[in-house]
Amino acid sequence: MSTTASSRNAPVVEPEPTRTFRDRFTLASSGVWAALQAAGLSYAVVALLAVAAVLDSPSASGSDGGLGAGGTAATGLWLLGHGVPLAAAGATVTVVPLGLTALALFVTHVTAKRSAVPTLAAWLGGTITYTLALVAATVVLAAGASPSPAVGEVAVQVGAAVLGGVVLGGGGFALGMFSAPDGPLLAGLTPRLDPVLPDTARLGLRAGLVGLGLLTALGGVLTTVWIVLGRGTAAEVAAGLGGSWFAVVVLLLTQAALVPNLVLWSTAWLAGPGFAVGADSTFSAAATDAGPLPGLPLLGVLPGPAWSTPVAQWTPVLVVGCGAAAGWFAWRRLEPNLVRVPDLAWIAGGVAVAAGAVTVVLQQVAGGSAGAERFAVVGADAWVTGGVVAAEIGGGAVLVLLGAVAHRWLAARRSPAAPDDGSTPAGT
C-alpha cells in the first residue's frame, strides 16, 4: 500500500491526556475562585457608594441601621445591574443601570483572565457559581423586604438572576478565558459556522456591528454635548436637593451608572424615534415635551424644545452615514471581480439584522420602568428603534455596495475585463 505525500507530511497529533476527577475538580475550582472574586469585587464597589450615601444621610439612625440600609440598597442596585427587577416604594424598577452592567462584565472578564484556567470545566464552574451568587442575593433581598414575599414576583426575580448570571457571568468568563485570537473559542468558531452561514453573511454581521458601533460613538458625542450645555441646570437640581458636598459627589458617581443608558437613548434620538422619560413625554428631533421630571441632576441635561428644529430632523442622515461606513468596511474585504448579486444580498441582510437585533436588545435593557404611575415608561421603544436603525444602517450599506459595484462595472467597460472563474468571494 502506497502512502500519499499529504499523509506523509501530516503532523502527528498527540492524544489529549485523560484527566482524572481530581484534575477536573482543580480546573473547575479555578473558575469558582474567579467567580467569587468577580462577584465580591463588583458588589464591593456598589456597596461602598450605597453605604456611604446612607451614612451621610441626616435620616440615618445609627451606624447599624445605616449599614443595614446601605447593604440592602447595594444588593438591590447590584442585582438591578444584572437585570434583576427591583421592588421599591410599591413599584417595580426594570431600567438596568448599564454602568453597573459594564462594571460586572469588566470584572468577570479580568478575574477569569487572571485566575481561571481556560477550559470548559473552569467556565462551567465559574458561570454556575456566579449565577448561584445572584440567585442567593435575590432570595435574601426578597426575604428581607417582606416576611411573606409573593411567590410569583420572587420567581420572576430568580429567573432574571439566572439569565443575568449566564449572560453576564458566562459571557465575561468566556471573554476572559477564550477570547485570545488563537484561543479555543475564536479559533474554532469560524469553521463551525461554515455549514450554517455563508462567509458573506458573517461579513455582513460584522459590518452591521461596525455601523452600530459608529452610531453609538455618535450617541456618546451627542450625550457629551448635552451634559456640557446642561451642566448649569444639573448643578441647580443638585443644589436644590441639599446635603453635604460628599453627598453630592456620591450622587454624581451613582448617576454615572445611567450615562450609558442616556447614550443609547441619544442614538434613538439620532435615528428619529426618540425616547421618553415618563408617560406622554417625548424627546426627539421632531418634538420635545418633557413634562414633570423627578429631581435628578442627570435629567437636567436632557434636550429641551430648542433642540427640536427642522435641521435636527435630518439627523437620520448621520445614521445612514454609519451604514455607509459599514458597507465600505464589507466591500474592502471582498474580491470585487468575484462579487455576485446573492453575495450583496447576504451582506446587506447581515448588516441590517446585526444592527437591528442588537439595537432591540440594548434599548430593551436601557429602558423600562423607573417607578410608579407615569415613570413606568422610560426609554425608547425598542422594536420601533431597532427597525428604524436596521433600515437606516442597512440602507446606507446598500447604497455603498451598489455604488461600488456600479463603479467596478464602469471601470470594466473602459478596460479589458479579467477572466471570471465563477467562484464566490471570500469575506474575511
Helices and strands as residue ranges (DSSP letters): H 5-9, H 21-56, H 62-81, E 86-88, E 91-93, H 98-115, H 120-145, H 151-164, I 165-170, H 171-178, H 184-193, H 199-229, H 231-241, H 245-255, G 256-258, H 259-271, E 276-277, E 282-283, E 288-289, G 297-301, G 305-307, G 312-314, H 316-331, G 336-338, H 341-366, G 373-376, E 378-379, H 382-414
